[in-house]
Amino acid sequence: MVALWRSDRAVRLAPVGAVACAGLLPLLQVALAFSYPGNDVRTGLWSLAVTVVYLPLHLRHVWYAARGVRLPAGGWTFAAMAVVILAATPLAGNMWPRAYAGLAASAVLVLPGPWSFVVYLSLVIAAAPASLLLGLPWNAAPWLTLSVLSGSGAVLLLVWLSAALVRLQSARQVLAQRAVAQERRRIDDDLRRTLGNALESLAARGARAADLLQTPPGRRAELVAELSGLADDSRRTLAEARQRVRGYRRPSLRAELDTAATLLSAAGIETRLRLPRTGIPDTIAPEPRAALRATVTRLLGSEGVSACTITAAVSTDGVRLEVRADGVTETIDVQTEGRP
């Protein structure tokens, strides 16, 4: 279930579900306008016509908010929606104030800060008196108020859940991009420190060999020694380059630990990363990498986890990772090929 909610498909379908719920409730309102006692075909037709006018505006509010996107000209579209719904109150039957649920939800989604809650509470409070003035029985007034609250609350809950999923996915993408950039910087610094210095040494020896070519024949032995040393350094540099390229094909242990700590912190879990002063190996094998990711995924899906400590201890056999969260410790052994 946790994997489903974190999948890209769930993120794409969440705004659609919020819009579907927001569209279903007004259709039920139209059905009540035709069938509820005290209503007739005339009130039903008015309800249908007005719903056709305001519903696209309401669904537009929900669609933008469910994707975490600011709605352009949201205040104007809300004002138009409010005018349509409130103006139809005397014409669309005694159950029409149930449509205030959609207007209240749009107020929270579109209007800024305190004003949104003021408008929301005003609409919820006004729904029952408006229906009573239109002939709704007294015993049905509490049900109508509860209906407005539950209808608007259901829409807002789905919208907030969808927006949270979208923000979580965006945060994960940013973290992934940051991890890639960090890994690129690490590789660049490593190449500059190792192969860069080796190539500069080769260039210097090549320049000396070129100078020796201009010397008298008596110094040919020195030239041969210089060329031989140049060839040895070239082969050694080439072997080191091949070894490092093989190492770069494996994921970085430090990058994996940093990404795990960042993901847990972004989820509200206070995370501490403890690394030895002597440093840790460069790479991590696929098996412990998968185990570390599985542990992080479990912590992200668990409820009540407030703190986590990831400790790396270096031994002669490699590195032992200890992930401690709320008194429970998991160990992951990382067998490495070398130390930095």
Protein Blocks (a to p, Z undefined) as FASTA:
>chain_A
ZZmmmpmklmmmmmmmmmmmmmmmmmmmmmmmmmgghiafklmmmmmmmmmmmmmmmmmm
mmmmmnopacehklmmmmmmmmmmmmmmmmnojklmmmmmmmmmmmmmmmgcjlmmmmmm
mmmmmmmmmmmmnopafklmmmmmmmmmmmmmmmmmmmmmmmmmmmmmmmmmmmmmmmmm
mmmmmmmmmmmmmmmmmmmmmmmmmmmmmmmmmpcfklmmmmmmmmmmmmmmmmmmmmmm
mmmmmmmmpccfklmmmmmmmmmmmnopacdddddfkbpafbdcfklmmmmmmmmmmmmm
pghiabdcddddddfklpcddddeehiacddddddfbdZZ
